[in-house]
Amino acid sequence: MASHAAERVIDGDKTLSDVTRDVFTPLEQRGTGRWWAAFAVAAAALLLGVVAVAYQIATGIGTWGLNRTVGWGFDITNFVFWVGIGHAGTLISAVLLLFRQKWRTSINRAAEAMTIFAVMCAGIFPLIHMGRPWLAHWVFPYPNARGSLWVNWRSPLLWDVFAIGTYFTISLLFWYVGLIPDLATARDRATGMRRRVLAILALGWNGSARTWSRYEVACVLLAGLATPLVVSVHSVVSTDFATAVIPGWHATLFPPYFVIGAVFSGFAMVLTLMLVARKVMRFEEYITPRHVGAMCKITVFTGTIVGLAYLTEVFTAWYSASPYEQFVFLNRAAGPMAPAFWTMVGCNVIAPQLLWFRRVRTNLALVFVLSLVINVGMWFERFVIIVTSLSRDFLPSSWSGYTPTLVELATLLGSFGLFFTAFLLFCRFVPMIAASEIKSVLVRREAADHGAHAAVARTATPAVAPASVLAAATAGGRSA
């Protein structure tokens, strides 16, 4: 008999063995035809991107549509887009863990992986934008023989290096530490070389109460470290624009505006991936309509704040009485790039409002379409901010247009190929559902059924069952 606590997280009357079988059996079988088809498409897109980047490096960034006026185009647009996509993973994993939100347990593992892959995609674009990626190490402060030549600590671009590097490191550690109990379970089910590899990755996990206690402490500490990064990373990225004097960029609104937009686009991407994985991996009982509904509520909430930020920008331009700022927004709405602006408004402000309706939130096909629409809109938001502001600066004599080339379009497609190739490999070889955390919910149910609910509530850490209870129940993954 499933309790109400368990029903809020997963469907069905699941036992610990059921969870282990459902999560780990797909990893032990050969890939399905649908997986191979998706992997072939993603790998083809990745290959196209590799060819485009190789051609650009061999020829020079003159293969892009940049010019003297528009020095940033698809490259930095894609960079900011992918950094934003990575924010939802940290939010789901860390912030919701600290706030004891149990519904995160079925989606946090995939969201964490999404963060890592998105940051990988983001890191590519500043490197190739340099034109000489083999000199990328110059942005790091290391002992060298170049005399007085040193990094410019006052440059927001250098701040990006450290902010994103820290974000990637903490996210990777948080993801890996959370994986260890499930890696131990996979180890105990494996044989041969696979077992030896998993034994190394599981770091000697034995499922004892002491091991669980250390694991819980490590999770909470890493969550505490990762939470400020949700705010700091995209705030730093926004200073690339806010510290400039270009009309449309020079605004104190940018840090919170960029952060909430990043969370908005990140949750939309989580919805996209989870709805696909739910069908392909047959995880309907673990990624339930309740999970989708909770993510939809956060999406419409953050989307409404994004709409407020758009209105605040317009109000600030009007109230400032600055003709340059006012012209920027008139140019965005009615200038040569107006279609991009109205696509942004339609996708990011109007379309998400449908999620206020319960009928829409429970229609998973419609939610999937809306998640795609939001991601398209958020890409256009970055494009509008970057390109339209650069193309029309203070001097009309320097105004210029911008048209992306086939090399830029292929590079953008290649970044999506890299993201989905990595994500498909993750789904194939790593448990994408946090089985240990799902089991913790079931252990709480068993404790409640035996009259021990009060004791469990006093000793439990966020989203993780008490070490002694869970250790006794799962015993290194072998009993389950």
Wavefront OBJ file of the C-alpha trace (Angstrom):
o trace
v 0.000 0.000 0.000
v 1.668 3.202 -1.139
v 1.535 6.119 1.267
v 0.733 9.686 0.335
v 4.417 10.686 0.656
v 5.482 8.089 -1.866
v 2.609 8.870 -4.205
v 3.705 12.493 -4.447
v 7.067 11.411 -5.860
v 6.476 8.249 -7.916
v 3.516 6.267 -9.151
v 2.830 2.635 -8.459
v 3.403 0.430 -5.424
v 7.169 0.202 -5.860
v 9.538 -1.808 -3.700
v 13.285 -1.240 -3.440
v 13.874 -4.113 -5.846
v 11.402 -2.646 -8.326
v 13.279 0.656 -8.345
v 16.611 -1.088 -8.888
v 15.239 -3.188 -11.723
v 13.511 -0.282 -13.463
v 16.500 2.062 -13.275
v 19.427 -0.302 -13.869
v 18.082 -2.902 -16.290
v 18.098 -0.493 -19.296
v 21.801 0.163 -18.642
v 22.618 -3.530 -18.802
v 20.860 -4.121 -22.105
v 21.871 -3.187 -25.618
v 20.692 0.171 -26.926
v 17.268 0.262 -28.541
v 16.670 1.211 -32.161
v 15.211 4.554 -31.093
v 18.321 5.335 -29.039
v 20.647 4.494 -31.922
v 18.587 6.607 -34.333
v 18.672 9.593 -31.979
v 22.384 9.091 -31.356
v 23.106 8.967 -35.105
v 21.288 12.284 -35.671
v 23.062 13.964 -32.735
v 26.459 12.626 -33.780
v 25.908 13.834 -37.344
v 25.119 17.334 -36.064
v 28.219 17.207 -33.857
v 30.370 16.160 -36.821
v 29.010 19.050 -38.876
v 29.918 21.429 -36.060
v 33.434 19.998 -35.784
v 33.964 20.497 -39.526
v 32.666 24.086 -39.323
v 34.890 24.958 -36.346
v 37.929 23.337 -37.971
v 37.330 25.349 -41.142
v 36.880 28.537 -39.129
v 40.112 27.986 -37.185
v 42.063 27.176 -40.356
v 40.663 30.180 -42.261
v 39.953 32.746 -39.558
v 36.869 34.317 -37.991
v 36.341 36.213 -41.226
v 34.228 33.183 -42.122
v 31.619 34.632 -39.741
v 29.308 37.526 -40.499
v 30.974 39.846 -37.974
v 32.179 43.293 -38.975
v 33.729 46.392 -37.446
v 30.440 47.400 -35.806
v 28.961 44.022 -34.828
v 31.925 42.339 -33.171
v 29.744 39.819 -31.336
v 27.144 37.735 -33.116
v 26.213 34.064 -32.974
v 29.328 33.257 -30.944
v 28.491 35.193 -27.779
v 24.743 34.703 -28.313
v 25.287 30.944 -28.157
v 27.658 31.315 -25.205
v 25.102 33.179 -23.080
v 22.331 30.821 -24.220
v 24.175 27.670 -23.122
v 25.315 29.172 -19.827
v 21.674 29.975 -19.104
v 20.571 26.440 -19.961
v 22.943 25.127 -17.309
v 21.297 27.045 -14.470
v 18.283 24.794 -13.911
v 20.483 21.812 -13.044
v 22.071 23.614 -10.113
v 18.720 25.038 -9.039
v 16.972 21.650 -9.011
v 19.904 19.833 -7.451
v 21.045 22.299 -4.823
v 18.353 24.850 -4.029
v 15.462 22.390 -4.020
v 17.564 19.972 -1.960
v 18.124 22.602 0.710
v 14.427 23.502 0.652
v 13.439 19.833 1.131
v 11.481 19.558 -2.115
v 10.927 15.821 -2.602
v 9.670 16.092 -6.181
v 13.234 16.803 -7.354
v 14.308 13.196 -6.781
v 13.231 11.850 -10.171
v 14.658 14.670 -12.273
v 17.698 16.000 -10.422
v 20.207 13.508 -11.888
v 19.385 14.365 -15.495
v 19.229 18.083 -14.682
v 22.711 17.945 -13.149
v 24.047 16.188 -16.238
v 22.339 18.789 -18.409
v 24.208 21.509 -16.508
v 27.577 19.910 -17.190
v 26.921 19.368 -20.884
v 25.484 22.875 -21.347
v 28.525 24.487 -19.719
v 30.755 22.397 -21.997
v 28.878 23.759 -25.009
v 29.131 27.313 -23.653
v 32.880 27.069 -23.098
v 33.514 26.299 -26.755
v 32.324 29.641 -28.105
v 34.701 32.054 -26.318
v 37.568 29.780 -27.350
v 36.749 29.785 -31.054
v 35.807 33.478 -30.886
v 39.428 34.189 -29.928
v 40.485 33.051 -33.394
v 43.556 31.398 -31.869
v 42.171 28.822 -29.427
v 45.634 27.324 -28.876
v 46.439 30.508 -26.904
v 43.457 30.123 -24.556
v 45.792 29.505 -21.617
v 46.718 33.194 -21.732
v 43.522 34.017 -19.828
v 44.794 32.136 -16.765
v 47.195 33.773 -14.267
v 50.162 31.426 -14.277
v 53.942 31.998 -13.874
v 55.316 32.899 -17.281
v 58.222 34.535 -19.047
v 56.175 37.310 -20.648
v 57.347 39.946 -18.191
v 54.743 42.592 -17.463
v 52.123 40.987 -19.715
v 49.457 39.704 -17.351
v 45.724 39.081 -17.286
v 43.444 42.094 -16.998
v 41.624 41.599 -13.718
v 39.292 44.495 -14.534
v 37.868 42.718 -17.563
v 34.449 41.063 -17.136
v 35.552 38.521 -19.747
v 38.215 37.317 -17.323
v 35.617 37.164 -14.574
v 33.669 34.810 -16.858
v 36.598 32.403 -16.933
v 36.695 32.035 -13.158
v 32.933 32.141 -12.599
v 32.159 29.481 -15.187
v 35.195 27.388 -14.232
v 34.038 27.363 -10.600
v 30.470 26.637 -11.638
v 31.526 23.704 -13.790
v 33.779 22.258 -11.073
v 31.165 22.422 -8.300
v 28.423 21.095 -10.595
v 30.622 18.180 -11.670
v 31.492 17.310 -8.073
v 27.872 17.565 -6.959
v 26.743 15.331 -9.827
v 29.452 12.751 -9.208
v 28.982 12.580 -5.431
v 25.248 12.052 -5.913
v 26.026 9.228 -8.366
v 28.217 7.192 -5.995
v 25.462 5.104 -4.276
v 23.948 4.217 -7.657
v 27.370 3.419 -9.103
v 27.823 0.983 -6.213
v 24.498 -0.671 -7.018
v 25.487 -0.945 -10.687
v 28.840 -2.379 -9.588
v 27.173 -5.103 -7.538
v 25.025 -6.099 -10.526
v 27.842 -6.044 -13.094
v 30.458 -8.594 -14.115
v 33.821 -8.584 -15.858
v 35.500 -5.371 -16.970
v 32.367 -3.316 -16.377
v 32.372 -4.350 -12.736
v 36.037 -3.375 -12.328
v 35.434 0.059 -13.872
v 32.390 0.681 -11.697
v 34.304 -0.454 -8.616
v 36.838 2.308 -9.257
v 34.132 4.907 -9.861
v 32.164 3.887 -6.745
v 35.169 4.789 -4.544
v 34.805 1.768 -2.290
v 31.201 2.443 -1.315
v 29.970 -0.209 1.132
v 26.573 1.152 2.192
v 27.395 1.349 5.912
v 25.736 3.895 8.188
v 29.039 5.788 8.434
v 29.344 5.927 4.629
v 25.785 7.218 4.281
v 26.414 9.840 6.962
v 29.498 11.168 5.152
v 27.583 11.120 1.886
v 24.726 13.181 3.322
v 27.109 15.759 4.771
v 28.972 16.034 1.456
v 25.706 16.525 -0.466
v 24.524 19.307 1.823
v 27.913 21.066 1.785
v 28.131 20.932 -2.010
v 24.536 22.158 -2.256
v 25.456 25.076 -0.013
v 28.432 25.897 -2.251
v 26.435 25.521 -5.464
v 23.451 27.651 -4.431
v 25.230 31.051 -4.593
v 26.529 30.088 -8.024
v 22.968 30.148 -9.385
v 23.015 33.893 -8.791
v 26.694 34.703 -9.246
v 27.532 32.993 -12.534
v 24.985 34.672 -14.781
v 25.383 37.922 -12.864
v 29.039 37.870 -13.876
v 28.107 37.029 -17.464
v 25.727 39.992 -17.485
v 28.548 42.351 -16.505
v 30.071 41.725 -19.941
v 27.244 43.960 -21.130
v 26.316 46.101 -18.127
v 29.813 47.591 -17.742
v 29.787 48.814 -21.361
v 28.429 52.190 -22.438
v 26.561 50.814 -25.465
v 22.878 51.913 -25.387
v 20.731 48.946 -24.422
v 23.532 47.351 -22.382
v 24.433 49.940 -19.766
v 21.795 48.893 -17.202
v 21.881 47.809 -13.567
v 18.876 45.585 -14.312
v 21.002 43.069 -16.195
v 22.255 40.830 -13.311
v 18.824 39.831 -11.919
v 17.354 39.932 -15.446
v 19.965 37.487 -16.741
v 19.679 35.197 -13.705
v 15.911 34.799 -13.882
v 16.083 34.393 -17.658
v 18.680 31.656 -17.218
v 16.478 29.779 -14.766
v 13.523 30.244 -17.124
v 15.344 28.791 -20.143
v 16.979 26.082 -18.041
v 13.666 24.753 -16.755
v 12.284 24.783 -20.278
v 15.189 22.612 -21.409
v 14.693 20.265 -18.450
v 11.058 19.884 -19.484
v 12.114 19.122 -23.058
v 14.614 16.461 -22.028
v 12.494 14.886 -19.312
v 9.426 14.514 -21.488
v 11.505 12.790 -24.180
v 13.317 10.552 -21.686
v 10.031 9.713 -19.991
v 8.779 8.066 -23.184
v 12.010 6.679 -24.632
v 13.292 5.174 -21.358
v 9.782 4.213 -20.162
v 10.023 6.183 -16.904
v 6.362 7.229 -16.798
v 6.013 6.055 -13.189
v 9.051 8.066 -12.053
v 8.657 11.256 -14.099
v 4.990 11.810 -13.459
v 2.553 14.570 -14.468
v 3.099 15.954 -10.960
v 6.791 16.526 -11.722
v 5.890 18.173 -15.002
v 3.265 20.330 -13.283
v 5.754 21.529 -10.651
v 8.280 22.455 -13.337
v 5.559 24.225 -15.333
v 4.661 26.364 -12.311
v 8.279 27.462 -11.882
v 8.503 28.101 -15.619
v 5.446 30.351 -15.752
v 6.604 32.144 -12.592
v 10.054 32.909 -13.998
v 8.560 33.696 -17.403
v 6.316 36.317 -15.843
v 9.355 37.918 -14.181
v 11.143 37.923 -17.549
v 8.163 39.779 -19.020
v 8.363 42.275 -16.155
v 12.064 42.763 -16.927
v 11.212 43.574 -20.561
v 8.705 46.205 -19.411
v 11.235 47.590 -16.913
v 13.767 48.045 -19.707
v 11.247 49.980 -21.782
v 10.157 52.099 -18.792
v 13.770 52.877 -17.869
v 14.534 53.999 -21.424
v 11.472 56.267 -21.439
v 11.974 57.654 -17.928
v 15.691 58.339 -18.509
v 14.826 60.767 -21.322
v 17.989 59.584 -23.057
v 17.450 59.699 -26.829
v 20.035 56.952 -27.306
v 18.306 54.525 -24.951
v 14.889 55.345 -26.379
v 16.128 54.797 -29.906
v 17.483 51.349 -28.996
v 14.051 50.066 -28.026
v 12.276 51.723 -30.932
v 14.843 50.145 -33.237
v 14.312 46.722 -31.656
v 10.556 46.913 -32.064
v 10.375 48.514 -35.509
v 13.873 48.349 -36.979
v 15.433 45.869 -39.416
v 15.624 43.170 -36.747
v 12.081 43.600 -35.449
v 11.086 39.991 -36.347
v 13.673 38.712 -33.853
v 12.320 41.060 -31.163
v 8.685 40.058 -31.614
v 9.644 36.376 -31.766
v 11.329 36.884 -28.402
v 8.259 38.580 -26.913
v 5.834 36.006 -28.292
v 7.856 32.992 -27.130
v 8.976 34.305 -23.726
v 6.057 36.449 -22.562
v 2.868 35.353 -24.317
v 3.298 31.591 -24.843
v 4.260 30.720 -21.207
v 1.051 32.309 -19.913
v -0.799 29.248 -21.194
v 0.822 27.332 -18.333
v -1.460 29.094 -15.855
v -4.182 26.689 -16.993
v -4.260 23.233 -15.450
v -5.501 21.671 -18.681
v -2.369 22.888 -20.435
v -0.029 21.707 -17.664
v -1.533 18.228 -17.753
v -1.303 17.973 -21.552
v 2.270 16.691 -21.847
v 2.430 17.045 -25.632
v 1.452 20.713 -25.385
v 3.940 21.266 -22.550
v 6.656 19.758 -24.746
v 5.827 22.162 -27.582
v 5.791 25.134 -25.188
v 9.196 24.130 -23.775
v 10.640 24.167 -27.300
v 9.000 27.540 -27.990
v 10.517 29.025 -24.819
v 14.008 27.843 -25.712
v 13.677 29.381 -29.168
v 12.528 32.634 -27.573
v 15.384 32.694 -25.075
v 17.929 32.229 -27.837
v 16.382 35.167 -29.686
v 16.480 37.217 -26.474
v 20.274 36.886 -26.333
v 20.486 37.634 -30.063
v 18.367 40.780 -29.696
v 20.362 42.058 -26.713
v 23.720 41.519 -28.399
v 23.259 42.200 -32.106
v 20.661 44.978 -32.201
v 22.530 47.006 -29.584
v 25.841 46.675 -31.427
v 24.429 47.355 -34.883
v 23.084 50.789 -33.892
v 25.486 52.669 -31.604
v 26.039 56.404 -31.003
v 27.356 57.246 -34.481
v 25.023 56.659 -37.450
v 28.082 56.674 -39.726
v 29.246 53.434 -38.098
v 25.912 51.603 -38.236
v 26.005 48.216 -39.884
v 23.905 45.114 -40.318
v 24.662 41.522 -39.449
v 23.851 38.316 -41.291
v 25.061 34.945 -39.984
v 26.974 32.757 -42.403
v 26.616 29.046 -43.026
v 29.686 28.456 -40.844
v 27.953 30.124 -37.888
v 24.733 28.209 -38.455
v 26.680 24.934 -38.674
v 28.543 25.791 -35.460
v 25.247 26.451 -33.656
v 23.870 23.136 -34.912
v 27.098 21.437 -33.850
v 26.707 22.740 -30.292
v 23.286 21.118 -30.117
v 24.870 17.970 -31.542
v 27.470 17.985 -28.763
v 24.818 18.536 -26.096
v 22.485 15.770 -27.253
v 25.307 13.327 -28.015
v 26.621 13.725 -24.475
v 23.127 13.491 -23.002
v 22.281 10.327 -24.954
v 25.527 8.693 -23.808
v 24.632 9.681 -20.260
v 21.183 8.071 -20.587
v 22.742 4.913 -22.010
v 25.538 4.295 -19.498
v 24.600 6.170 -16.295
v 21.397 5.826 -14.207
v 19.454 8.954 -15.131
v 17.043 8.457 -12.235
v 18.531 8.880 -8.745
v 17.571 5.425 -7.504
v 19.101 5.973 -4.055
v 16.947 9.052 -3.473
v 13.815 7.317 -4.766
v 14.561 4.497 -2.336
v 14.867 7.017 0.482
v 11.228 7.986 -0.136
v 10.191 4.333 0.012
v 12.187 3.840 3.213
v 10.356 6.774 4.756
v 7.105 5.095 3.744
v 8.114 1.862 5.439
v 9.149 3.760 8.559
v 5.802 5.558 8.608
v 3.937 2.282 8.183
v 5.711 0.902 11.252
v 4.920 3.925 13.412
v 8.393 5.469 13.161
v 7.473 8.515 11.080
v 8.221 11.014 13.859
v 11.703 9.625 14.478
v 12.517 9.707 10.782
v 11.361 13.312 10.415
v 13.639 14.451 13.278
v 16.796 12.898 11.863
v 16.338 13.098 8.087
v 18.397 15.451 5.955
v 16.811 17.104 2.906
v 15.616 14.549 0.343
v 17.887 11.847 1.859
v 16.715 9.245 4.356
v 18.531 8.848 7.725
v 21.844 7.119 7.190
v 21.146 4.222 9.526
v 17.718 3.494 8.057
v 18.787 3.711 4.439
v 21.969 1.750 5.094
v 19.959 -1.049 6.670
v 17.471 -1.021 3.801
v 19.881 -0.905 0.868
v 23.076 -2.376 2.362
v 25.494 -1.281 -0.337
v 22.940 -1.755 -3.076
v 23.008 -5.567 -2.870
v 19.741 -6.194 -1.032
v 17.849 -3.956 -3.449
l 1 2 3 4 5 6 7 8 9 10 11 12 13 14 15 16 17 18 19 20 21 22 23 24 25 26 27 28 29 30 31 32 33 34 35 36 37 38 39 40 41 42 43 44 45 46 47 48 49 50 51 52 53 54 55 56 57 58 59 60 61 62 63 64 65 66 67 68 69 70 71 72 73 74 75 76 77 78 79 80 81 82 83 84 85 86 87 88 89 90 91 92 93 94 95 96 97 98 99 100 101 102 103 104 105 106 107 108 109 110 111 112 113 114 115 116 117 118 119 120 121 122 123 124 125 126 127 128 129 130 131 132 133 134 135 136 137 138 139 140 141 142 143 144 145 146 147 148 149 150 151 152 153 154 155 156 157 158 159 160 161 162 163 164 165 166 167 168 169 170 171 172 173 174 175 176 177 178 179 180 181 182 183 184 185 186 187 188 189 190 191 192 193 194 195 196 197 198 199 200 201 202 203 204 205 206 207 208 209 210 211 212 213 214 215 216 217 218 219 220 221 222 223 224 225 226 227 228 229 230 231 232 233 234 235 236 237 238 239 240 241 242 243 244 245 246 247 248 249 250 251 252 253 254 255 256 257 258 259 260 261 262 263 264 265 266 267 268 269 270 271 272 273 274 275 276 277 278 279 280 281 282 283 284 285 286 287 288 289 290 291 292 293 294 295 296 297 298 299 300 301 302 303 304 305 306 307 308 309 310 311 312 313 314 315 316 317 318 319 320 321 322 323 324 325 326 327 328 329 330 331 332 333 334 335 336 337 338 339 340 341 342 343 344 345 346 347 348 349 350 351 352 353 354 355 356 357 358 359 360 361 362 363 364 365 366 367 368 369 370 371 372 373 374 375 376 377 378 379 380 381 382 383 384 385 386 387 388 389 390 391 392 393 394 395 396 397 398 399 400 401 402 403 404 405 406 407 408 409 410 411 412 413 414 415 416 417 418 419 420 421 422 423 424 425 426 427 428 429 430 431 432 433 434 435 436 437 438 439 440 441 442 443 444 445 446 447 448 449 450 451 452 453 454 455 456 457 458 459 460 461 462 463 464 465 466 467 468 469 470 471 472 473 474 475 476 477 478 479 480
